[in-house]
Amino acid sequence: MTTTIIENKIYDISNFINEHPGWSRLINLAVGVDSTYLFWSYHLDRPKVLKVLNSLPCLGTTPTKIKYQKSEL
């Protein structure tokens, strides 16, 4: 199973990697990590990407809010 975290939700992206319009090499940067900052920095059409994001299986949430800073990325 291939997962990523966006906005403290854990998503199964296994079936989406090959369908990703930004190619699999870009989405592979998000595998296994909190990719919230990466996700929103590349996806500017929020309504469109939220529709796709909400269609992915959500496996749960992280136990605590993950805090990150741009300097950590």
N, C-alpha and C positions, 0 to 999 in steps of 0.2 A: 504494500500500500504506500502511496506517495502522498504526503500531506504538506500543508503550509498553514500558517497562522495569519489571519487578517482581522484586525480590530478585535483581537482576543478570541476569535472563533477559529476552531481547527477544521480545515476543509480537506476532504479527500479529492485530490486533483489527478488521481491515477488515470482516469478515462479522458481527462480534458487536455493533458499535455500535448498530444498529437493534434488536437483540434485548435489549440491556441493560435490566434491570428498573428501573434508576435513570434511565432516559431518556438519550438521546444527549447532551444538554447537559452532564450530569455526567461521562460517560465522555470527552467531548471535552477536559476539563481534563487528562486523562492522555496525550493524544496527543503523541508525540515527546519525552517527558521521563521521568525516573525517577519513577514514580508509586507507589513502594513505600509511603511514609508515607500518602499519600492513600488508597491501596487498603485498607490495614489499618485506617485510622481510620474507614472507612465500612462495612467488611465484618466483622461480629462473629461470624457463624456460619462459623467457619473450615472445618469439614469440607465444608459445602455449597459455599462459594466456591472451595475448592481443587479440587473436582471439576470445576467449570466452567472454572477457570483451566487445569487440566491438559488439558482438551479443546481448548484453543486452540493453533494452530500456534506452536511455539517456534522462532525463527529462529537461536538461538544465545545466547551470553552476552556480557556486556560484558568488555573485556579486563582491567579491574581492578575491584576492589570499589569501588563508588560510595559515598562517605561523604557524608552530609547531616546537617544539624541542623534542628530544628524552626524555628529563627529564619531559616533560608534559604528556607523554604517560603512 
